[in-house]
Amino acid sequence: MSERYGCIIIGAGPAGLSAALYAARDRLKTLVLEKLVPGGQINTTDRIENYPGIERIDGPGLIERMQKQAETFGAEIKTSSEVTALKKLQDGNIEVRCDKDKYITRTVILALGSDYRKLGVPGEEEFRNAGAGVSYCGTCDAPFFKGKQVVAVGGGNTALEETLHLTKFAAKVTLIHRRGEFRATKVLQEELLAKAGEPNSNLIIKYNAVATAIEGEGKVQSIKLKDVRTGEEENYPCDGVFIFVGMVPNTNFLKGFVELTENGFIKCDCAYLRTKVPGVFAAGDCRVGAAMQLATAVGDGVLAAMMLKQYFRDPKWWNETVSDILQPGGW
């Protein structure tokens, strides 16, 4: 007979552990299933300075605190437990399958996170943290490069937004893009080009260029660039490389169960985080509209766990439109 829970949370990153804390404090029998170890991509972060109330901490240190706090209130966390399938049962419960185990739960919070899309070039993994010089988040790590020279890679909305943010800190920012024009929205392109055109601007744009290697001794010292039209290569000096080429949500196993976008992000209403499947919520970087920040992932986990109570009180609430219930104190 399968073990039964009030809530199963899939993923033990910041969103999942925050949800576990709130669900467990509500005295729900709570299980967190993590395919690897708690933390996810934040475990590669050596300095966190933008989480409110904590002046500075590293990723593993923060996750250790969050895990201990959730477990103190009774949350059960199982590592090396990869979920392979979910199924809605006729009685309204949800079956959660791992390779060898099966669980039954009233509710599920999908806190699967996402991974940064990689360039896949030599040196990328070697220098993958802000201290060594490779970052995937300008909002997080730009202050560490104050007065330094950095290269940004990408051409979409996020790439342009983050590059503009970098110019507020770095002495010199070079944005490289593999095409001859950006695919970002027109207004962002105009803002970027205006910045690059300012007298004594610290922003340089290199079109039709790709990175082929990131090099240095102990930390990033240069990036190897290739002109895609001529094949000409150059070693470009820099202190850091910011890679903005997209995110990959960890949602492949959910196809056919919840609705996903073309890029694999979970569709949900962004007010209450409800998916199309009653009792199944989405939280953190795996959902549409996510801000991809530690603080917002934590907020998502808290919100999803609080919404469990509304679903338990009135299952019909699931089908109410947001416009009908979105009012102060409405929930």
C-alpha positions, 0 to 999 in steps of 0.5 A: 500500500502506498504511503499517503501525504497531505502534500508532496513537494517535488524539488528541494531548492529555495522554493521547495524548502520554503513550501515545506516549511509552511506546509509542515508548520500547518501540520500537514504530513509533508514530503519533499522529493529531490532527485539529487541533493537539496539546493539545486543551482544555488549550490554553485553560488559562493556569495549571496548578497541580495537576499533580504535580511542576510547580509552575506551567505553562500548558497550551500550555507543558506540551503543547509539552514532552510533544510534544517528549519523545514525538518524541525517542523516535521517535513520529510526530505528524501534525496536521490528520489527522482520523480518519473510520473504523476497521475490524477486518481479518480478519488481526487488524490494524486499518485507520485511515482519514483523509480521504485517508490509510489506515494499518494497525496492530496496536493503537489507543489512542483518546485522543480527549478531550472538550469541555465542554458550553457554555451558548452565551451572549454572553461565554462564549468571550470570558472562557473561561479562569480568568484572565478568569473563565469556567471549567469545572473547579472542582477545577482553578481554585477556588484562583484565586478565593479570597476572591472571588464566583463563580456556578456553573451546573448541577444534576447530580452534577458540578455539586453536587460542584464547587460544594461544592468552590468553597465552600472557596475563594470568599467567596460561591458562587451556584449557579443551576439552570434547574429547581425541583429538582436531578437529582443523587443524593439524598445530594449534594442533602442535602449541598448543602442542609445547606451552604446552610442553615448559619449565615453560609453562603457558598452561595446557591442560585437555582432556576428561573434561567438565564444569558443573558450573561456581562459585564465589561471584560477579565474577568468582572464580572457574569452576567445571569440570567433567571427562567424562570417570570416572565421577570424579568432581573437583573445579578448581580455576580461575579468568575467563572462556573463552568459544570458542564453536562456533557461531550461526548466526541469519539466520533461516528465510532466508532458501530458500531465500539466500544461507546458509552454513551448520552452517547457515552463509550467503554465499556471495562474500567477496569482495563486500558482494553480496549474490546470490539474486541481491540487497541483501548484507550481512554484519558483523558476519552473513556472511561467512568469518567474523572476528567476531570483532567490527571494521570489522563489522563496515567495512562490513556495510560501504562497503555494503552501498557503494556497493549499488551505484554500483548496482544502476548504473549498475544492471548487475554488480551483476553477474560479477565475482570478478576476473573481477572487483577486481582491484584498483579503479575498482568499 
